[in-house]
Amino acid sequence: MRRVLDQQQRQWDLNRLNFEGCWQGRSHWYLRSEALDPLHPSRVIDDTCYDIQFSDPDHGVWDGRGLLFAPEGRRRLALSRTSYNNGGNCWQFSGAGGQSSLRVDATTERFGHEVNLFAGRARSMLVLLWGQHPEVEPCGWSLDAIGAVAFRCAHAKEQDPARPEQTPEQLLRDLEGWPGEQECWPHERLTPCEPFSADQFAIHPLTASFVDGLICSVPEWLPEGAFRLQIGCRTSADAFQQISLVFGAHQQLELCERRLYRRSQIHP
């Protein structure tokens, strides 16, 4: 029990370290009508802002505007250490954090994930939302929305520059063979992993890149058994962060893994 409590406290502290700031950016939304097109956004919101402030180590406020799915595009939430992650959906690493549906649940309308990858005062966010459509496919879960935002903190003394846009093939090819380290939530112990492999990342036909170096490889239709979601971001010329969300045969989240790959001297 003591270990669990320590992990919860550590997760709250990482949440504060990762997310505190006034995050501003242009959000790009790719929405399904007849087909999802990851090359052309259906909606662009210029003034998306997530203002996250903490009045003391245990309390804060999340104030968002320019939100696609909130009434009038606004939402405000109180944050506290005692109530943080009561549902178990949130996960944090140093420099990465988000929230995930823990299982594919037929009693809910959505199966969704928000992944944030940080570098200095830059925050690259990717949102993935599947919805139920049993009249179309036996499994019935299709990827209905992708949201991508290149956030920058308004409080930063210097703004991080815009990152070059790359096709998925270009981005993954450049990373081939980079050495890396991995850690599993919530244990946070970094251990060496095998070098980066484009083939091991791009495991689904839907492999797409977005603003700010974001990239994902995910199923457009959820399978009936086990599957894996791959989300990553080239946060600098010499670093790539990867989040893998692994769902088992019963479609429950079994593993949340972060990998950090860095360019070595033998890959100039």
C-alpha positions in Angstrom: 0.0 0.0 0.0 2.8 2.4 0.8 4.4 1.8 -2.6 1.1 2.5 -4.3 0.6 5.8 -2.4 4.2 6.8 -3.2 3.5 6.2 -6.9 0.3 8.2 -6.8 2.2 11.1 -5.2 5.0 10.9 -7.7 2.4 10.9 -10.6 0.8 14.1 -9.2 4.2 15.7 -9.0 5.1 14.7 -12.5 1.7 16.1 -13.7 2.6 19.5 -12.2 6.1 19.5 -13.6 4.9 18.5 -17.1 1.7 20.5 -17.5 2.0 23.7 -15.6 2.0 26.6 -18.0 -0.2 28.7 -20.4 -0.1 26.5 -23.4 -1.2 28.2 -26.7 -1.3 26.8 -30.2 -3.3 26.1 -33.3 -5.3 22.8 -33.1 -5.8 20.7 -36.2 -8.7 18.3 -36.2 -9.2 15.4 -38.7 -12.8 14.2 -38.5 -14.5 11.3 -40.2 -17.3 12.0 -42.5 -17.1 9.2 -45.1 -13.4 8.7 -44.7 -10.7 10.0 -42.3 -8.1 12.0 -44.2 -4.9 12.6 -42.1 -3.5 14.9 -44.8 -6.2 17.6 -44.7 -7.7 18.9 -41.5 -11.4 19.2 -41.3 -11.2 22.0 -38.8 -8.5 24.4 -37.6 -8.9 26.4 -34.4 -6.3 29.2 -34.2 -6.6 30.2 -30.5 -6.6 26.9 -28.5 -5.2 27.6 -25.0 -4.8 25.3 -22.0 -3.9 27.5 -19.1 -2.9 25.2 -16.2 -1.8 26.9 -12.9 -1.1 25.7 -9.4 -1.8 27.9 -6.4 0.2 25.6 -4.1 1.8 22.1 -4.3 -1.6 20.4 -3.9 -4.2 22.5 -5.8 -4.6 24.0 -9.3 -6.9 25.0 -12.1 -7.2 23.8 -15.7 -8.8 26.5 -17.9 -9.2 25.7 -21.5 -10.6 27.6 -24.6 -10.7 26.9 -28.3 -11.9 23.3 -27.5 -13.7 21.4 -30.2 -16.0 19.3 -28.1 -16.7 21.5 -25.1 -19.8 23.8 -24.9 -18.9 27.2 -26.4 -15.4 25.9 -26.7 -14.6 26.5 -23.0 -14.1 24.3 -19.9 -12.7 25.0 -16.4 -11.7 22.2 -14.0 -10.3 22.2 -10.4 -7.2 20.1 -9.8 -6.1 18.6 -6.5 -3.6 16.1 -5.3 -6.3 14.1 -3.4 -8.6 13.6 -6.4 -5.9 13.3 -9.1 -6.3 10.2 -11.2 -9.1 8.6 -9.2 -10.2 6.8 -12.3 -6.8 5.5 -13.1 -6.9 6.9 -16.7 -3.9 9.3 -16.3 -0.3 8.4 -16.8 2.9 10.4 -16.4 6.6 10.1 -17.2 9.3 12.8 -17.0 8.6 14.7 -20.2 5.5 12.8 -21.3 2.0 12.5 -20.0 -1.6 11.9 -20.9 -4.8 10.0 -20.3 -6.2 6.8 -21.9 -9.3 4.7 -21.9 -8.4 1.6 -19.9 -10.4 -0.8 -22.1 -12.7 -1.0 -25.1 -16.1 -0.7 -23.4 -19.3 -1.2 -25.4 -21.2 0.8 -22.7 -19.4 4.0 -23.6 -19.5 6.1 -26.7 -15.8 6.7 -27.1 -12.5 5.0 -26.8 -9.9 7.8 -26.5 -6.4 8.8 -25.8 -4.5 12.1 -25.2 -0.7 11.9 -25.5 1.5 14.9 -24.7 5.3 14.9 -25.4 7.3 17.8 -23.9 10.7 19.3 -24.8 11.5 22.5 -22.8 8.5 24.7 -23.1 7.1 23.0 -26.1 4.2 20.6 -25.8 3.2 18.4 -28.7 -0.3 16.9 -28.2 -2.1 14.2 -30.2 -5.7 13.2 -29.4 -7.2 9.9 -30.9 -10.9 9.2 -30.6 -12.7 6.0 -31.7 -16.5 5.9 -31.8 -18.9 2.9 -32.1 -20.4 2.1 -35.4 -21.7 -1.5 -35.1 -23.9 -1.1 -38.2 -20.8 -0.8 -40.4 -18.3 -3.4 -38.9 -18.7 -6.4 -36.6 -16.3 -4.9 -34.1 -17.8 -1.5 -34.7 -15.1 0.9 -33.4 -13.7 3.4 -36.0 -11.2 6.2 -35.6 -13.5 9.2 -35.9 -11.2 12.1 -34.8 -7.5 13.0 -34.6 -6.4 16.2 -33.0 -2.9 17.6 -33.2 -1.6 20.7 -31.5 1.9 22.3 -31.4 1.6 24.1 -28.0 4.1 26.6 -26.8 4.1 28.1 -23.3 3.3 31.8 -23.2 5.4 32.2 -20.1 8.6 31.0 -21.8 11.4 33.6 -22.1 12.2 32.3 -25.5 9.8 30.5 -27.9 10.8 27.1 -29.3 11.0 27.3 -33.1 8.6 25.6 -35.4 9.7 22.1 -36.4 10.0 21.0 -40.0 7.2 19.0 -41.5 8.1 15.5 -42.7 6.1 12.7 -44.3 5.9 9.6 -42.2 8.4 7.8 -44.4 10.9 10.6 -44.1 10.5 10.9 -40.4 10.9 7.2 -39.7 13.7 6.7 -42.1 15.7 9.4 -40.4 15.4 7.6 -37.0 16.4 4.2 -38.2 19.0 2.6 -35.9 19.0 5.3 -33.2 19.8 3.9 -29.7 17.2 4.2 -27.0 16.0 3.7 -23.5 12.6 2.5 -22.3 10.5 2.8 -19.1 7.0 1.4 -18.2 4.4 3.4 -16.3 4.3 3.9 -13.4 7.7 2.5 -12.5 9.9 5.0 -14.4 13.1 3.0 -14.4 15.0 3.6 -17.6 16.6 0.6 -19.2 18.3 0.2 -22.6 16.1 -1.0 -25.5 16.8 -2.2 -29.0 17.6 0.5 -31.6 14.7 2.3 -33.4 13.1 0.3 -36.2 10.7 2.0 -38.6 9.0 -1.4 -39.3 8.4 -1.9 -35.6 6.8 1.5 -35.2 4.7 1.5 -38.4 2.6 -1.6 -37.6 -0.7 -0.3 -39.0 -1.7 0.8 -42.5 -2.7 4.1 -40.9 0.6 5.7 -40.2 0.5 9.4 -40.4 2.5 12.5 -39.4 1.2 15.8 -38.2 2.4 19.2 -37.0 5.4 19.6 -34.6 7.0 16.2 -35.4 4.0 14.2 -34.2 3.4 10.8 -35.8 1.2 7.8 -35.0 0.5 4.3 -36.2 -2.9 3.1 -35.1 -5.8 0.9 -36.4 -8.5 2.8 -38.2 -10.9 0.0 -37.1 -10.2 -1.6 -33.7 -9.7 -5.4 -34.0 -11.6 -7.8 -31.9 -8.5 -9.0 -30.0 -5.2 -7.5 -28.9 -3.7 -4.4 -30.5 -1.1 -1.7 -29.9 -1.2 2.1 -30.4 2.1 3.8 -31.4 2.5 7.6 -30.9 5.7 9.5 -31.2 7.2 12.9 -31.7 10.5 14.1 -33.0 11.0 16.7 -30.3 14.3 17.9 -31.6 16.8 17.1 -34.4 18.5 14.6 -32.1 15.6 13.2 -30.0 12.5 11.1 -30.6 9.9 10.2 -27.9 7.6 7.2 -28.4 4.6 6.1 -26.4 3.2 2.6 -26.9 -0.2 1.7 -25.5 -0.6 -2.1 -25.5 -4.1 -3.7 -25.2 -4.3 -7.4 -24.5 -6.7 -10.1 -25.8 -9.5 -8.8 -23.5 -8.9 -5.3 -24.9 -7.7 -3.9 -21.6 -4.7 -1.7 -21.2 -1.8 -3.9 -20.2 1.2 -1.7 -20.8 2.0 2.0 -21.2 5.6 2.3 -22.3 7.8 5.3 -23.1 10.9 5.1 -25.2 13.4 7.9 -25.8 15.7 7.6 -28.8 18.7 9.9 -29.4 20.9 10.3 -32.4 24.3 8.8 -31.8 27.6 9.9 -33.3 27.4 7.1 -35.8 24.1 8.5 -37.2 25.0 12.1 -38.2 
